[in-house]
Amino acid sequence: MCIRDSACTDGRGAALPGFGQKSIEKLLASIELKEQFADLFRLGDVAPLAETLLDTLRQHPDTLRAAIAGSYRRSKEVLHDLDFLVASSKPSAITEFFTTLPEVHSVIACGDTKAAIRLENGLQCDLRVVSNDQFPFALQYFSGSKEHNIALRSRALNYGWSLNEYGFTPKDKTSPAAPSVKEEADIYRILELDRIPPELRENQGEIEAADKGEIPRLVELENLRGTFHNHTTESDGKNSLEEMAEAARDLGLQYLGIADHSKAQFQANGLHPDRLLRQVEQIRTLNKQWDDFQLFAGTEVDILKDGSLDFEDDVLAQLDYAVASIHGSFQLSEKEQTARIIRAMENPHVTMIGHLTGRLLLTRKGYELNVAKIIDCAARTGTIIELNCNPRRLDMDWRHWHHARDQGVITSVNPDAHSTEQLQYLAFGVRIARKGWLRREDILNTREINEVRHFLATPKGKRS
């Protein structure tokens, strides 16, 4: 703060050795961004803690039902806090237990039915304890979003009931009796709506779709059959080709795509053509030992500043697929950056675009980009836009996927794994895919291995 308010702003910083005006501007922007995100947490960072705390609450002998509500349940990519909900006939026993958990750094408040704690990492966790009868209403209400709840309450009024976290109540003497509710889904059924999955509850068309019986059957984690965009020790990964393959097989996957960096990423030990083609031969050899699994040979090829690719077409033609990504020249204008990616997508050897906007959640905003034009180009050229499910990226943003799906664009849920453990990121990818209204049929890597072989062997413009 002192640096920003004094040396950075009065010109003294720019006079320091190694510092110029651009360096100062970047430093100021970095400080501002850090302050802006100071009380936010990435979904992937809080998930292990959230699930541990939920399991602990469920094990308490006085717990009847328990859930995590709020933005975590809606699979928002960043969160302010966690909202826990418990049904119990002994609420004070639950709130006291909650405030004495080993993960607690400090207790913000503790009452008979409410408690709030702060964890060691600064994350606030709020607890509400309700009766078993109130639980479905509280779960719906505290899951949100605010905008979704307002729309739902408005609909309830049309049926003659007020709706809040405690239940349905007749709005006046002429209203029908309040209906019985046992589960959250009953609330939607009573209002003549399909149950709306929590991920969709953002008041972005989900109530209208539920009214028409058009809520899609969203993708599930078990639908995934494989994945692409994974790295090995050949570039900047931590595990060998064989280790990545065995880890994928242990997860029950049928195939794994290997996409190590291209030569422009020298700091990531990017592969030159000779090394890449040797890796392709190694993959072909390894594939001979499996009847129920296949490695696909690919690359994460850099999109250069002018939109050309870091490998020539004759090299790319020898691969099963290619992920094209931007790793530099982030400062280009929206028009230039958009044209850069479109040129790459028009290359017949580019199967998919990696981490579209280049964002790093809570660290770096994405570069300027006309996402609508990118989606249109993807639909026109048959280029996949990946859903990069590294928790630091979750890119493309969920807010664009419904439109992309409606344009006929398909995705591949890719962990961008740099180790065997990071294959587990697929779970976050599915959560974001669901939030983007994506179905099984919208995702390449839900397909069986023979379908994927056929897809990748078919010229780009003729795939379906």
JOCOR-V757949 format. One line per field, one symbol per residue. ss: DSSP state (2 for helix, 1 for strand, 0 for the rest). A space follows every 50 residues. Layout:
ss: ???
This chain:
ss: 02222000000022200000222222222222222200001122222222 22222222200000111102222000011011111110002222222220 00011111110001111110000111111102222222222220022222 22222222001111001111000000000000022222220000000222 00000222222000000100222001100100000000002222222222 00001111001100022200102222222222222220000001111001 11100000100022220000001110000000022222222222200000 01100000010001000000222222222220011011000000100222 22222200001011001000222222222222222000122212220022 22222220022200
